[in-house]
Amino acid sequence: MKQAAAIVSLILLLLAGHSTVAAQESAGSPVATDENAIVMVIEVDTSVASTFGFTRTTIAPGGSFRFAAGTGPAVRFVEQGSLHLSVRSDALSIVKTSSATPETSPAGDHQVESGAAFIVAPGGSIELRNDGPDSATILELLSSSDATLTNEADVSHLVLAQRNYTLSEGAVTISLSSQSLQPGDQFDWPSDPAVTTLYPLERSDAFLLTAQGFNRGTHPITFYAVTIAPVTG
């Protein structure tokens, strides 16, 4: 099985406030982030066709599904609720809000709470189940094009903003943050070769945030920003 080793420089609760995405300085070095961003560095063994952006998956109480990562790594963020993950190998890394480093999870059962991220290595598969009384949601940030979902029960998927992306061999940085734009302001886009996708937390604001990142509305817009970029230096 190809391995995807995740190194998290700093992780704190995503929805605590609004801020900008911090930049990776060098492979393996600490990243200066604010109290609102998740920054992960993933080692990719082989270039693979992927999708990158936001798909929201909602799992009703008692719902479940099985996910197989395919030929590339998969990155997910638990947006709301709590999920029970079952894994049969060491293909899972969990990044908790209370920790600055990921935990490679052994085979078995694991509980993942809101605000945590998890990474499934290429070739790995996990079962996700919602044992709680309320619906749980996850944001799918990165998937290989041959990833698969099976055995779905009481699960729904909504593509929010997504694009095709060729994940290159080597180290890449994935940053996720919640930010806010005042009316008339524009998002500060990271420079090439970084690729960034935006999506408002309120779906009603989607038509007010332009493709160029302008807030053309009359009120502040809070949005997710996810950026992927090769690590250089």
MARBA-3410 file (N, C-alpha, C, O; in Angstrom, 1 decimal):
233
0.8,-1.2,0.0,0.0,0.0,0.0,0.9,1.2,0.0,1.8,1.4,0.8 ~ 0.6,2.2,-0.9,1.3,3.4,-0.9,0.9,4.2,0.4,-0.2,4.1,0.8 ~ 1.9,4.8,1.0,1.6,5.5,2.2,1.6,7.0,2.0,2.4,7.6,1.2 ~ 0.7,7.7,2.7,0.6,9.2,2.7,0.9,9.6,4.1,0.1,9.5,5.0 ~ 2.1,10.2,4.3,2.5,10.6,5.7,2.1,12.0,5.9,2.4,12.9,5.0
1.3,12.3,6.9,0.8,13.7,7.1,1.6,14.3,8.3,1.8,13.7,9.3 ~ 2.0,15.6,8.0,2.7,16.3,9.1,1.9,17.6,9.3,1.7,18.4,8.3 ~ 1.4,17.8,10.5,0.6,19.0,10.7,1.4,19.9,11.5,1.9,19.6,12.6 ~ 1.6,21.1,11.0,2.4,22.1,11.7,1.7,22.8,12.8,2.3,23.0,13.9 ~ 0.4,23.1,12.6,-0.4,23.6,13.7,-1.8,23.4,13.4,-2.2,23.6,12.2
-2.6,23.0,14.3,-4.1,22.9,14.1,-4.8,23.3,15.3,-4.6,22.9,16.4 ~ -5.8,24.2,15.0,-6.6,24.7,16.1,-8.1,24.8,15.5,-8.3,24.6,14.3 ~ -9.0,25.0,16.4,-10.4,24.9,16.0,-10.7,25.9,14.9,-10.4,27.1,15.0 ~ -11.3,25.3,13.8,-11.6,26.1,12.6,-12.5,27.2,12.8,-12.3,28.3,12.2 ~ -13.6,27.0,13.5,-14.7,28.0,13.5,-14.6,29.0,14.7,-15.6,29.6,15.0
-13.4,29.2,15.2,-13.3,30.1,16.4,-13.4,31.5,16.0,-13.7,32.4,16.8 ~ -13.1,31.9,14.7,-13.0,33.3,14.3,-12.8,33.4,12.8,-13.1,32.4,12.1 ~ -12.3,34.5,12.3,-12.1,34.7,10.9,-10.7,35.2,10.7,-10.2,36.0,11.4 ~ -10.0,34.7,9.6,-8.6,35.1,9.4,-8.2,34.7,8.0,-9.0,34.2,7.2 ~ -6.9,34.8,7.7,-6.3,34.5,6.4,-5.5,33.2,6.5,-5.2,32.7,7.6
-5.3,32.6,5.3,-4.5,31.3,5.3,-3.1,31.6,5.4,-2.6,32.5,4.8 ~ -2.3,30.9,6.3,-0.9,31.1,6.4,-0.2,30.3,5.4,-0.7,29.3,4.8 ~ 1.1,30.6,5.1,1.8,29.9,4.1,2.9,29.0,4.7,3.4,29.2,5.8 ~ 3.1,27.9,4.0,4.2,26.9,4.4,5.5,27.5,4.0,5.7,28.0,2.9 ~ 6.4,27.5,5.0,7.8,28.0,4.7,8.7,27.0,4.1,9.4,27.3,3.2
8.8,25.8,4.7,9.6,24.8,4.1,9.1,23.4,4.6,8.4,23.4,5.6 ~ 9.5,22.4,3.9,9.0,21.1,4.2,9.4,20.7,5.7,10.5,20.7,6.0 ~ 8.4,20.3,6.5,8.7,19.9,7.8,8.8,21.0,8.8,9.0,20.7,10.0 ~ 8.9,22.3,8.4,9.1,23.3,9.4,7.8,23.8,10.0,6.7,23.6,9.3 ~ 7.8,24.4,11.2,6.6,24.9,11.7,6.0,26.0,10.8,6.7,26.7,10.1
4.6,26.1,10.8,3.9,27.1,10.0,3.2,28.0,11.0,2.5,27.6,11.9 ~ 3.4,29.3,10.7,2.8,30.3,11.5,1.3,30.5,11.0,1.1,31.0,10.0 ~ 0.4,30.0,11.8,-1.0,30.2,11.4,-1.7,30.9,12.5,-1.2,31.1,13.6 ~ -3.0,31.2,12.3,-3.8,31.9,13.3,-4.6,30.8,14.0,-4.4,29.6,13.8 ~ -5.5,31.3,14.8,-6.3,30.4,15.7,-7.4,29.8,14.9,-8.4,29.3,15.5
-7.4,29.8,13.6,-8.5,29.5,12.8,-8.2,28.6,11.6,-9.1,28.3,10.8 ~ -7.0,28.2,11.4,-6.6,27.5,10.2,-6.0,26.1,10.5,-5.5,25.9,11.6 ~ -6.2,25.2,9.6,-5.6,23.9,9.6,-4.6,23.8,8.5,-5.0,24.1,7.3 ~ -3.4,23.4,8.7,-2.4,23.3,7.7,-1.8,21.9,7.8,-1.3,21.5,8.8 ~ -1.9,21.1,6.7,-1.4,19.8,6.6,-0.4,19.6,5.5,-0.6,20.2,4.4
0.7,18.9,5.7,1.6,18.6,4.6,1.6,17.1,4.4,1.8,16.3,5.3 ~ 1.3,16.7,3.2,1.1,15.3,2.8,2.1,14.9,1.8,2.3,15.6,0.8 ~ 2.8,13.8,2.1,3.8,13.2,1.2,3.0,12.3,0.2,2.4,11.4,0.6 ~ 3.2,12.6,-1.1,2.5,11.9,-2.2,3.5,11.1,-2.9,4.5,11.6,-3.4 ~ 3.3,9.8,-3.0,4.2,8.8,-3.6,4.1,8.9,-5.2,5.2,8.8,-5.8
2.9,9.0,-5.7,2.7,8.9,-7.1,1.7,10.0,-7.6,0.7,10.2,-6.9 ~ 2.0,10.6,-8.7,1.1,11.6,-9.3,-0.3,10.9,-9.6,-0.3,9.8,-10.1 ~ -1.4,11.6,-9.2,-2.7,10.9,-9.4,-3.7,12.0,-9.7,-3.7,13.1,-9.2 ~ -4.7,11.6,-10.6,-5.8,12.5,-10.9,-6.7,12.6,-9.7,-7.1,11.5,-9.2 ~ -7.1,13.8,-9.3,-7.9,14.0,-8.1,-9.0,15.0,-8.3,-9.0,15.7,-9.3
-9.8,15.1,-7.3,-10.7,16.2,-7.2,-10.4,17.0,-5.9,-10.1,16.4,-4.9 ~ -10.6,18.3,-6.0,-10.2,19.2,-4.9,-11.2,20.3,-4.7,-11.7,20.9,-5.7 ~ -11.6,20.5,-3.5,-12.6,21.6,-3.2,-13.5,21.2,-2.0,-13.0,20.7,-1.0 ~ -14.8,21.3,-2.2,-15.7,21.1,-1.1,-16.9,20.2,-1.6,-17.6,20.6,-2.5 ~ -17.1,19.1,-1.0,-18.3,18.3,-1.1,-18.7,18.1,0.4,-18.0,17.5,1.2
-20.0,18.4,0.7,-20.5,18.2,2.0,-21.3,16.9,2.1,-22.2,16.7,1.3 ~ -20.8,16.0,2.9,-21.5,14.7,3.1,-22.2,14.7,4.5,-21.6,15.0,5.5 ~ -23.5,14.5,4.5,-24.3,14.4,5.7,-24.7,13.0,6.0,-25.2,12.3,5.2 ~ -24.5,12.6,7.3,-24.8,11.3,7.7,-25.9,11.4,8.8,-25.6,12.0,9.9 ~ -27.0,10.9,8.5,-28.1,10.9,9.5,-27.8,10.1,10.7,-27.0,9.2,10.6
-28.5,10.3,11.8,-28.3,9.4,13.0,-28.5,7.9,12.6,-29.5,7.6,12.0 ~ -27.5,7.1,12.9,-27.6,5.7,12.5,-27.1,5.4,11.1,-27.0,4.2,10.7 ~ -26.8,6.5,10.3,-26.3,6.3,9.0,-24.9,5.8,8.9,-24.1,6.0,9.9 ~ -24.5,5.3,7.8,-23.1,4.8,7.6,-22.8,4.6,6.1,-23.6,4.6,5.3 ~ -21.5,4.5,5.8,-21.0,4.2,4.5,-19.6,3.7,4.6,-18.9,4.0,5.6
-19.1,3.1,3.5,-17.7,2.7,3.4,-17.0,3.5,2.4,-17.6,3.7,1.3 ~ -15.8,3.9,2.7,-15.0,4.7,1.7,-13.7,4.1,1.4,-13.0,3.7,2.4 ~ -13.4,4.0,0.1,-12.0,3.5,-0.3,-11.3,4.6,-1.0,-11.9,5.2,-1.9 ~ -10.1,4.9,-0.6,-9.4,6.1,-1.1,-8.9,5.9,-2.5,-8.7,7.0,-3.2 ~ -8.7,4.7,-3.0,-8.2,4.6,-4.4,-6.7,4.8,-4.4,-6.0,4.5,-3.5
-6.2,5.3,-5.6,-4.8,5.4,-5.8,-4.1,6.7,-5.2,-2.9,6.8,-5.2 ~ -4.9,7.6,-4.6,-4.4,8.8,-4.0,-4.9,9.0,-2.6,-5.8,8.3,-2.2 ~ -4.3,9.9,-1.8,-4.7,10.1,-0.5,-6.1,10.9,-0.5,-6.4,11.6,-1.4 ~ -6.8,10.7,0.6,-8.1,11.4,0.8,-8.0,12.3,2.1,-7.5,11.8,3.1 ~ -8.5,13.5,2.0,-8.5,14.4,3.1,-9.9,14.8,3.4,-10.7,15.3,2.6
-10.4,14.7,4.7,-11.7,15.0,5.1,-11.6,15.9,6.4,-10.7,15.8,7.2 ~ -12.6,16.7,6.6,-12.8,17.5,7.8,-14.1,17.4,8.4,-15.1,17.5,7.7 ~ -14.2,17.1,9.7,-15.5,16.9,10.4,-16.1,18.2,10.7,-15.6,18.9,11.6 ~ -17.1,18.6,10.0,-17.6,20.0,10.1,-18.6,20.0,11.3,-18.6,21.1,12.0 ~ -19.3,19.0,11.5,-20.4,19.0,12.6,-20.6,17.6,13.1,-20.7,16.7,12.3
-20.8,17.5,14.4,-21.1,16.2,14.9,-19.9,15.3,15.3,-18.8,15.8,15.4 ~ -20.2,14.1,15.4,-19.2,13.1,15.8,-19.4,11.8,15.0,-20.5,11.4,14.7 ~ -18.2,11.2,14.6,-18.3,10.1,13.7,-17.5,8.9,14.3,-16.4,9.1,14.9 ~ -17.9,7.7,14.0,-17.2,6.5,14.4,-16.6,6.0,13.2,-17.2,5.7,12.2 ~ -15.2,5.8,13.2,-14.5,5.3,12.1,-13.9,3.9,12.4,-13.4,3.7,13.5
-14.1,3.0,11.5,-13.5,1.7,11.6,-12.6,1.4,10.5,-12.9,1.7,9.3 ~ -11.3,1.0,10.8,-10.3,0.8,9.8,-9.6,-0.5,10.0,-9.5,-0.9,11.2 ~ -9.2,-1.2,9.0,-8.7,-2.5,9.1,-7.1,-2.5,8.9,-6.5,-3.6,8.9 ~ -6.5,-1.3,8.8,-5.1,-1.3,8.6,-4.6,0.0,9.2,-5.3,0.7,9.9 ~ -3.3,0.4,8.9,-2.8,1.7,9.4,-3.0,2.8,8.4,-2.2,3.7,8.4
-4.0,2.7,7.6,-4.2,3.7,6.5,-4.8,5.0,7.0,-5.0,5.9,6.1 ~ -5.1,5.1,8.2,-5.8,6.3,8.7,-4.9,7.2,9.6,-4.3,6.6,10.5 ~ -4.9,8.5,9.4,-4.3,9.4,10.3,-5.3,10.4,10.7,-6.1,11.0,9.9 ~ -5.5,10.7,12.0,-6.4,11.6,12.6,-5.7,12.8,13.1,-4.7,12.7,13.9 ~ -6.2,14.0,12.8,-5.6,15.2,13.3,-6.7,15.9,14.2,-7.7,16.4,13.7
-6.4,15.8,15.5,-7.4,16.3,16.5,-7.1,17.8,16.7,-6.0,18.3,16.6 ~ -8.2,18.5,17.2,-8.1,19.9,17.5,-7.2,20.2,18.7,-6.7,21.3,18.8 ~ -7.0,19.2,19.5,-6.2,19.4,20.7,-4.8,19.1,20.5,-4.0,19.1,21.5 ~ -4.4,18.7,19.3,-3.0,18.2,19.1,-2.4,19.0,17.9,-3.0,19.4,17.0 ~ -1.0,19.1,18.0,-0.3,19.8,16.9,0.3,18.8,16.0,0.9,19.2,15.0
0.1,17.5,16.2,0.6,16.5,15.3,-0.5,15.4,15.0,-1.3,15.2,15.9 ~ -0.4,14.8,13.8,-1.4,13.8,13.5,-1.1,12.5,14.3,0.0,12.3,14.7 ~ -2.1,11.7,14.4,-1.9,10.4,15.1,-2.2,9.3,14.1,-3.4,9.2,13.6 ~ -1.3,8.5,13.7,-1.5,7.4,12.8,-2.3,6.4,13.6,-1.9,5.9,14.7 ~ -3.5,6.0,13.1,-4.4,5.2,13.9,-4.2,3.7,13.5,-4.3,3.4,12.3
-4.1,2.9,14.5,-4.0,1.4,14.2,-5.4,0.9,13.8,-6.4,1.6,13.9 ~ -5.4,-0.3,13.3,-6.6,-1.0,12.9,-7.6,-1.0,14.1,-7.1,-1.2,15.3 ~ -8.8,-0.8,13.9,-9.8,-0.8,15.0,-10.8,0.3,14.8,-11.0,0.9,13.7 ~ -11.4,0.7,15.9,-12.5,1.7,15.9,-11.9,3.0,16.5,-11.2,3.0,17.5 ~ -12.4,4.1,16.0,-11.9,5.4,16.4,-13.1,6.4,16.4,-13.9,6.4,15.5
-13.1,7.3,17.3,-14.2,8.4,17.4,-13.5,9.7,17.0,-12.5,10.0,17.5 ~ -14.1,10.4,16.0,-13.6,11.6,15.5,-14.7,12.7,15.7,-15.8,12.6,15.3 ~ -14.3,13.8,16.4,-15.2,14.8,16.8,-15.1,16.0,15.8,-14.2,16.1,15.1 ~ -16.1,16.9,15.9,-16.2,18.1,15.1,-14.9,18.9,15.3,-14.4,19.1,16.4 ~ -14.4,19.4,14.2,-13.2,20.2,14.2,-11.9,19.4,13.9,-10.8,20.0,13.8
-12.0,18.1,13.8,-10.9,17.3,13.5,-10.8,17.0,12.0,-11.9,17.0,11.4 ~ -9.6,16.7,11.5,-9.5,16.2,10.2,-8.9,14.8,10.2,-8.4,14.4,11.2 ~ -9.2,14.1,9.1,-8.5,12.8,9.0,-8.1,12.5,7.5,-8.7,13.1,6.6 ~ -7.1,11.7,7.4,-6.4,11.4,6.1,-6.4,9.9,5.9,-6.0,9.2,6.8 ~ -6.9,9.5,4.8,-6.9,8.1,4.4,-5.8,7.9,3.4,-5.9,8.5,2.3
-4.9,7.0,3.6,-3.7,6.8,2.7,-4.2,6.1,1.4,-5.2,5.4,1.5 ~ -3.5,6.2,0.3,-3.8,5.5,-0.9,-3.9,4.0,-0.6,-3.1,3.4,0.1 ~ -5.0,3.4,-1.2,-5.3,2.0,-1.0,-6.0,1.7,0.3,-6.4,0.5,0.4 ~ -6.2,2.7,1.1,-6.9,2.4,2.4,-8.4,2.5,2.3,-8.9,3.1,1.4 ~ -9.1,1.9,3.2,-10.5,2.0,3.3,-11.0,2.1,4.7,-10.4,1.5,5.6
-12.1,2.8,4.9,-12.6,3.0,6.3,-14.1,2.9,6.2,-14.7,3.2,5.2 ~ -14.8,2.6,7.3,-16.2,2.6,7.5,-16.5,3.8,8.4,-15.9,3.9,9.4 ~ -17.5,4.7,8.0,-17.9,5.8,8.8,-19.3,5.6,9.3,-20.2,5.2,8.5 ~ -19.6,5.8,10.5,-20.9,5.6,11.1,-21.2,6.7,12.1,-20.4,7.2,12.8 ~ -22.4,7.2,12.0,-22.9,8.2,13.0,-23.8,7.5,14.0,-24.9,7.1,13.8
-23.2,7.4,15.2,-23.9,6.8,16.3,-24.6,7.8,17.2,-25.3,7.4,18.2 ~ -24.5,9.1,16.9,-25.1,10.1,17.7,-26.5,10.4,17.4,-27.1,9.8,16.5 ~ -27.2,11.2,18.2,-28.6,11.5,18.0,-28.9,12.6,17.0,-30.0,12.8,16.5 ~ -27.8,13.3,16.5,-28.0,14.3,15.5,-27.2,14.0,14.2,-26.2,13.2,14.3 ~ -27.5,14.7,13.2,-26.8,14.5,11.9,-25.4,15.0,12.0,-25.1,15.9,12.8
-24.5,14.3,11.3,-23.1,14.7,11.3,-22.7,15.1,9.9,-23.3,14.5,8.9 ~ -21.8,16.1,9.7,-21.4,16.4,8.3,-19.9,16.5,8.3,-19.2,16.8,9.2 ~ -19.4,16.1,7.1,-17.9,16.2,6.8,-17.8,16.9,5.5,-18.6,16.8,4.6 ~ -16.6,17.6,5.4,-16.2,18.2,4.1,-15.2,17.4,3.5,-14.1,17.1,4.0 ~ -15.5,17.0,2.3,-14.5,16.2,1.5,-13.6,17.2,0.7,-14.1,18.0,-0.1
-12.4,17.3,1.1,-11.5,18.3,0.5,-10.6,17.8,-0.7,-10.4,18.5,-1.6 ~ -10.2,16.6,-0.6,-9.3,16.0,-1.6,-9.6,14.5,-1.7,-9.7,13.8,-0.8 ~ -9.8,14.1,-3.0,-10.0,12.6,-3.3,-9.4,12.3,-4.6,-9.3,13.1,-5.5 ~ -8.9,11.1,-4.7,-8.4,10.6,-6.1,-9.7,10.3,-6.9,-10.8,10.1,-6.4 ~ -9.5,10.4,-8.2,-10.6,10.2,-9.1,-11.2,8.8,-9.1,-12.4,8.6,-9.5
-10.5,7.8,-8.6,-11.0,6.4,-8.5,-11.4,6.1,-7.1,-11.6,4.9,-6.8 ~ -11.6,7.0,-6.2,-12.1,6.7,-4.8,-13.6,6.3,-5.0,-14.3,6.7,-5.9 ~ -14.0,5.4,-4.1,-15.3,4.8,-4.2,-16.1,4.9,-2.8,-15.5,4.8,-1.8 ~ -17.4,5.0,-2.9,-18.3,4.9,-1.8,-19.2,3.7,-2.0,-19.8,3.5,-3.0 ~ -19.4,2.9,-0.9,-20.2,1.7,-1.0,-21.0,1.6,0.3,-20.7,2.3,1.3
-22.0,0.8,0.3,-22.8,0.5,1.5,-23.4,1.7,2.2,-23.4,1.8,3.4 ~ -23.9,2.7,1.4,-24.4,3.9,1.9,-25.8,3.7,2.5,-26.7,3.1,1.9 ~ -26.0,4.2,3.7,-27.3,4.1,4.4,-27.6,5.5,5.1,-26.8,5.9,6.0 ~ -28.6,6.2,4.7,-29.0,7.5,5.3,-27.8,8.5,5.1,-27.5,9.1,6.1 ~ -27.3,8.6,3.9,-26.2,9.5,3.6,-26.5,10.3,2.4,-27.1,9.8,1.4
-26.2,11.6,2.4,-26.4,12.4,1.2,-25.1,13.2,1.0,-24.4,13.5,1.9 ~ -24.9,13.6,-0.3,-23.7,14.3,-0.7,-24.2,15.5,-1.5,-25.1,15.5,-2.4 ~ -23.5,16.7,-1.3,-23.8,17.9,-2.0,-22.5,18.5,-2.4,-21.7,18.9,-1.6 ~ -22.2,18.6,-3.7,-21.0,19.2,-4.3,-21.2,20.7,-4.1,-22.1,21.3,-4.7 ~ -20.3,21.4,-3.4,-20.4,22.8,-3.2,-19.5,23.6,-4.2,-20.0,24.5,-4.9
-18.3,23.2,-4.3,-17.3,23.8,-5.2,-16.2,22.9,-5.4,-15.5,22.5,-4.4 ~ -16.0,22.4,-6.6,-15.0,21.3,-6.8,-14.4,21.5,-8.2,-15.0,22.0,-9.1 ~ -13.1,21.1,-8.3,-12.4,21.1,-9.6,-11.5,19.9,-9.7,-11.2,19.2,-8.7 ~ -11.2,19.5,-10.9,-10.2,18.5,-11.2,-8.8,19.0,-10.8,-8.5,20.2,-11.1 ~ -8.0,18.1,-10.3,-6.7,18.6,-9.8,-5.7,17.4,-10.0,-6.0,16.3,-9.5
-4.6,17.6,-10.6,-3.5,16.6,-10.7,-2.6,16.7,-9.5,-1.8,17.6,-9.4 ~ -2.7,15.7,-8.6,-1.9,15.7,-7.4,-0.5,15.2,-7.8,-0.3,14.0,-8.2 ~ 0.5,16.0,-7.7,1.9,15.7,-8.1,2.6,14.9,-7.1,2.4,15.0,-5.9 ~ 3.6,14.2,-7.5,4.5,13.4,-6.6,5.3,14.4,-5.7,5.7,15.4,-6.3 ~ 5.5,14.1,-4.5,6.2,15.0,-3.6,5.3,15.5,-2.5,4.2,14.9,-2.2
5.8,16.5,-1.8,5.0,17.0,-0.6,4.1,18.2,-1.1,4.5,19.0,-1.9 ~ 2.9,18.1,-0.6,1.9,19.2,-0.9,1.4,19.7,0.5,1.2,19.0,1.4 ~ 1.1,21.0,0.5,0.4,21.6,1.6,-1.1,21.8,1.4,-1.4,22.4,0.3 ~ -1.9,21.4,2.3,-3.3,21.7,2.2,-3.7,22.5,3.4,-3.5,22.1,4.6 ~ -4.3,23.7,3.1,-4.7,24.6,4.2,-6.2,24.8,4.1,-6.8,25.0,3.0
-6.9,24.8,5.3,-8.3,25.0,5.4,-8.5,26.1,6.4,-8.0,26.0,7.5 ~ -9.3,27.1,6.1,-9.6,28.2,7.1,-11.0,28.7,6.8,-11.6,28.5,5.8 ~ -11.5,29.4,7.8,-12.8,30.1,7.7,-12.4,31.6,7.7,-11.7,32.1,8.6 ~ -12.9,32.4,6.8,-12.5,33.8,6.6,-13.8,34.6,6.4,-14.9,34.1,6.2 ~ -13.6,35.9,6.4,-14.7,36.9,6.2,-14.3,38.0,5.3,-13.2,38.5,5.4
-15.2,38.4,4.4,-15.0,39.5,3.5,-16.0,40.6,3.7,-17.2,40.3,3.8 ~ -15.6,41.8,3.9,-16.5,42.9,4.0,-17.1,43.3,2.6,-16.5,43.0,1.6 ~ -18.2,43.9,2.5,-18.8,44.3,1.2,-17.8,45.1,0.4,-17.2,46.0,0.9 ~ -17.6,44.7,-0.9,-16.6,45.4,-1.8,-15.2,44.9,-1.7,-14.4,45.3,-2.5 ~ -14.9,44.1,-0.7,-13.5,43.6,-0.6,-13.3,42.3,-1.5,-14.3,41.7,-1.9
-12.0,42.0,-1.7,-11.7,40.9,-2.5,-10.7,40.0,-1.7,-9.9,40.4,-1.0 ~ -10.9,38.7,-2.0,-10.1,37.7,-1.3,-8.6,37.8,-1.8,-8.4,38.1,-3.0 ~ -7.7,37.7,-0.9,-6.3,37.8,-1.2,-5.8,36.4,-1.6,-5.4,35.6,-0.8 ~ -5.8,36.2,-2.9,-5.4,34.9,-3.5,-4.0,34.6,-3.3,-3.1,35.4,-3.6 ~ -3.6,33.4,-2.9,-2.2,33.0,-2.8,-1.7,32.9,-4.2,-2.4,32.7,-5.2
-0.3,33.1,-4.4,0.3,33.1,-5.7,0.4,31.7,-6.2,0.4,30.8,-5.5 ~ 0.6,31.6,-7.6,0.9,30.3,-8.2,2.1,29.7,-7.7,3.0,30.4,-7.3 ~ 2.2,28.4,-7.6,1.3,27.4,-8.2,0.2,27.0,-7.2,-0.5,25.9,-7.4 ~ -0.1,27.7,-6.2,-1.2,27.4,-5.2,-2.5,27.4,-6.0,-2.8,28.3,-6.8 ~ -3.4,26.5,-5.6,-4.8,26.5,-6.1,-5.7,26.6,-4.9,-5.6,25.9,-4.0
-6.7,27.6,-5.0,-7.6,27.8,-3.9,-9.0,27.7,-4.4,-9.3,28.2,-5.5 ~ -9.8,27.2,-3.5,-11.3,27.1,-3.8,-12.0,27.7,-2.6,-11.7,27.5,-1.5 ~ -13.0,28.5,-2.9,-13.8,29.2,-1.9,-15.2,28.8,-1.9,-15.8,28.4,-2.9 ~ -15.9,28.8,-0.7,-17.3,28.5,-0.6,-17.9,29.1,0.6,-17.4,28.9,1.7 ~ -19.0,29.9,0.5,-19.6,30.6,1.6,-20.2,29.6,2.6,-20.7,28.5,2.2
-20.1,29.9,3.9,-20.8,29.0,4.9,-22.3,29.0,4.7,-23.0,28.0,5.0 ~ -22.8,30.2,4.3,-24.3,30.3,4.1,-24.5,30.2,2.6,-24.0,31.0,1.8 ~ -25.2,29.2,2.1,-25.4,28.9,0.7,-26.1,30.1,0.0,-25.9,30.3,-1.2 ~ -26.9,30.9,0.7,-27.5,32.0,0.1,-26.5,33.1,-0.3,-26.9,34.0,-1.1 ~ -25.3,33.0,0.2,-24.3,34.0,-0.1,-23.5,33.6,-1.4,-22.6,34.3,-1.8
-23.7,32.4,-1.9,-22.9,31.8,-3.0,-22.9,32.7,-4.2,-21.8,32.9,-4.8 ~ -24.0,33.3,-4.5,-24.1,34.2,-5.7,-23.5,35.6,-5.5,-23.3,36.3,-6.4 ~ -23.2,35.9,-4.2,-22.6,37.2,-3.9,-21.1,37.2,-3.9,-20.5,38.2,-4.0 ~ -20.5,36.0,-3.8,-19.1,35.8,-3.8,-18.7,35.5,-5.2,-18.9,34.3,-5.6 ~ -18.1,36.4,-6.0,-17.8,36.1,-7.4,-16.6,35.2,-7.6,-15.9,34.8,-6.6
-16.5,34.7,-8.8,-15.4,33.8,-9.1,-14.0,34.5,-8.9,-13.0,33.8,-8.7 ~ -14.0,35.8,-8.9,-12.7,36.5,-8.7,-12.5,36.8,-7.2,-11.5,37.4,-6.8 ~ -13.5,36.3,-6.3,-13.3,36.5,-4.9,-13.8,37.8,-4.4,-13.4,38.2,-3.3 ~ -14.6,38.6,-5.1,-15.2,39.8,-4.6,-16.5,39.6,-3.9,-17.3,38.7,-4.3 ~ -16.7,40.3,-2.8,-18.0,40.3,-2.1,-18.8,41.4,-2.7,-18.6,42.6,-2.4
-19.7,41.1,-3.6,-20.6,42.1,-4.2,-21.9,42.3,-3.5,-22.8,43.0,-4.0 ~ -22.0,41.8,-2.3,-23.2,42.0,-1.5,-23.1,43.2,-0.6,-22.2,44.0,-0.7 ~ -24.1,43.3,0.3,-24.1,44.5,1.2,-23.9,44.1,2.7,-24.0,44.9,3.6 ~ -23.4,42.9,2.9,-23.1,42.4,4.2,-21.9,41.6,4.2,-21.5,41.0,3.1 ~ -21.2,41.4,5.3,-20.0,40.5,5.3,-20.4,39.1,5.0,-21.4,38.6,5.3
-19.5,38.4,4.2,-19.6,37.0,3.9,-18.6,36.2,4.5,-17.4,36.5,4.4 ~ -19.0,35.2,5.3,-18.0,34.2,5.9,-18.0,33.0,5.0,-19.0,32.5,4.5 ~ -16.7,32.6,4.7,-16.6,31.5,3.7,-15.4,30.6,4.1,-14.6,31.0,4.9 ~ -15.4,29.4,3.6,-14.3,28.5,3.7,-13.3,28.8,2.5,-13.7,29.1,1.4 ~ -12.0,28.7,2.8,-11.0,28.7,1.8,-10.1,27.5,2.0,-9.5,27.3,3.1
-10.0,26.7,0.9,-9.1,25.6,1.0,-8.0,25.7,-0.1,-8.4,26.0,-1.3 ~ -6.8,25.6,0.2,-5.6,25.8,-0.7,-4.7,24.6,-0.7,-4.4,24.0,0.3 ~ -4.3,24.3,-1.9,-3.3,23.2,-2.1,-2.2,23.7,-2.9,-2.4,24.4,-3.9 ~ -0.9,23.4,-2.5,0.2,23.9,-3.2,1.4,22.9,-3.0,1.5,22.4,-1.9 ~ 2.3,22.7,-4.0,3.5,21.9,-3.7,4.4,22.6,-2.8,4.5,23.8,-2.7
5.1,21.8,-1.9,6.0,22.4,-1.0,7.4,22.6,-1.8,7.9,21.7,-2.4 ~ 7.9,23.8,-1.6,9.1,24.1,-2.3,10.2,24.5,-1.3,9.9,24.9,-0.2 ~ 11.4,24.5,-1.7,12.5,24.9,-0.8,13.1,23.7,0.0,14.0,23.9,0.8
END
